[in-house]
Amino acid sequence: QAKVSNQVEVVDVLDRKTGSQYIFRTVGSDEKGKLYTSEGSAFISGDGNFGGQPRTDKPVAKTMPRPNEPPDAILEYKVGLDQPALYRLTGDYNPLHIDPAFAKLARFDRTITHGNCMLGIAAQ
């Protein structure tokens, strides 16, 4: 058990042309000191093309390089139309995944499937 305090800092805002990406870093500490540092991002659709520069800070961890060879296998999977409604049962109530009018506000033609839902399908 611990009483943890989180300090969150926006370390960069990147221009992704169709949107902006906010990079944030979280440092968690307790009374004994620093416990962890994590890094994440949020993509804001429709907020890009502002002429931003490449990332200016150093990431917490290096990402793996992209492989030079083709994938070992390719699987095509048709997501059921009821999948977003079913996936909401996990507690993700983002309207982007179920409300067509909200999806249009975010500049999508239709609702999109949850990222964690796709991760679950890919990890099967």
VENPEKA-V298869 format. One record per residue. N is the residue number from 1. SS is DSSP state (hx for helix, st for strand, lp for the rest). OMEGA is omega in radians with two decimals (NA if undefined). D_LAST is the distance of its C-alpha to the last C-alpha in Angstrom with 1 decimal. Layout:
N_SS_OMEGA_D_LAST ; N_SS_OMEGA_D_LAST
//
This chain:
1_lp_3.12_33.3 ; 2_lp_3.00_34.5 ; 3_lp_-3.01_35.8 ; 4_lp_3.07_34.0 ; 5_st_3.12_35.3 ; 6_st_3.02_33.3 ; 7_st_-3.10_35.1 ; 8_st_-3.12_33.4 ; 9_st_3.00_34.8 ; 10_st_-3.06_34.1 ; 11_st_3.10_34.5 ; 12_st_3.01_34.2 ; 13_st_-3.04_34.0 ; 14_st_3.10_32.7 ; 15_st_3.13_33.6 ; 16_lp_3.12_30.6 ; 17_lp_3.13_32.9 ; 18_lp_-3.14_31.0 ; 19_st_3.08_30.7 ; 20_st_3.13_31.3 ; 21_st_3.11_29.1 ; 22_st_3.10_30.3 ; 23_st_3.13_29.5 ; 24_st_-3.13_30.1 ; 25_st_3.13_30.4 ; 26_st_3.05_30.4 ; 27_st_3.13_32.4 ; 28_st_-3.11_32.2 ; 29_st_2.94_35.2 ; 30_st_-3.08_36.9 ; 31_lp_-3.14_40.5 ; 32_lp_3.12_40.1 ; 33_st_-3.06_38.7 ; 34_st_3.11_35.7 ; 35_st_-3.07_32.3 ; 36_st_2.96_29.9 ; 37_st_3.08_29.6 ; 38_st_-3.12_26.6 ; 39_st_3.12_26.4 ; 40_st_3.14_24.7 ; 41_st_3.05_25.5 ; 42_st_3.12_25.9 ; 43_st_3.12_26.3 ; 44_st_-3.09_29.1 ; 45_st_3.07_29.1 ; 46_lp_-3.06_32.5 ; 47_lp_-3.04_34.1 ; 48_lp_3.13_34.3 ; 49_lp_3.13_36.6 ; 50_lp_3.07_39.1 ; 51_lp_-3.11_39.8 ; 52_lp_-3.13_38.0 ; 53_lp_3.05_38.0 ; 54_lp_-3.12_35.3 ; 55_lp_-3.03_33.9 ; 56_lp_-3.13_36.9 ; 57_lp_3.14_35.5 ; 58_lp_3.12_33.7 ; 59_lp_3.10_30.0 ; 60_lp_-3.14_29.2 ; 61_lp_3.09_26.9 ; 62_lp_3.05_26.6 ; 63_lp_3.12_23.5 ; 64_lp_3.09_22.2 ; 65_lp_3.10_24.0 ; 66_lp_3.13_22.3 ; 67_lp_3.13_21.9 ; 68_lp_-3.10_24.6 ; 69_lp_3.12_22.9 ; 70_lp_3.13_20.7 ; 71_lp_3.10_16.9 ; 72_lp_-3.13_15.9 ; 73_lp_3.06_13.9 ; 74_lp_3.13_13.7 ; 75_lp_3.05_11.5 ; 76_lp_-3.06_13.2 ; 77_lp_3.10_11.8 ; 78_lp_-3.14_14.4 ; 79_lp_3.13_13.9 ; 80_lp_-3.13_16.0 ; 81_lp_3.13_19.3 ; 82_lp_-3.05_18.9 ; 83_hx_3.12_15.6 ; 84_hx_3.13_17.7 ; 85_hx_3.11_19.9 ; 86_hx_-3.09_17.3 ; 87_hx_3.09_15.6 ; 88_hx_3.13_19.2 ; 89_hx_3.09_19.1 ; 90_hx_3.12_17.3 ; 91_lp_3.11_20.7 ; 92_lp_-3.07_20.3 ; 93_lp_3.11_23.5 ; 94_lp_-3.09_23.9 ; 95_hx_3.12_25.8 ; 96_hx_-3.05_24.5 ; 97_hx_-3.08_21.4 ; 98_lp_-3.05_23.5 ; 99_lp_-3.11_27.1 ; 100_hx_3.14_28.2 ; 101_hx_3.11_31.5 ; 102_hx_3.12_29.9 ; 103_hx_3.11_27.5 ; 104_hx_3.07_30.7 ; 105_hx_3.13_32.4 ; 106_lp_3.08_29.7 ; 107_lp_3.00_30.4 ; 108_lp_3.11_27.4 ; 109_lp_-3.12_28.0 ; 110_lp_3.10_25.7 ; 111_lp_3.14_23.3 ; 112_lp_-3.12_20.2 ; 113_lp_3.11_16.6 ; 114_lp_3.09_15.8 ; 115_hx_3.13_14.5 ; 116_hx_3.07_12.4 ; 117_hx_3.13_11.0 ; 118_hx_3.07_10.1 ; 119_hx_3.12_8.6 ; 120_hx_3.12_6.4 ; 121_hx_-3.10_5.5 ; 122_hx_-3.07_5.6 ; 123_lp_-3.12_3.8 ; 124_lp_NA_0.0
//
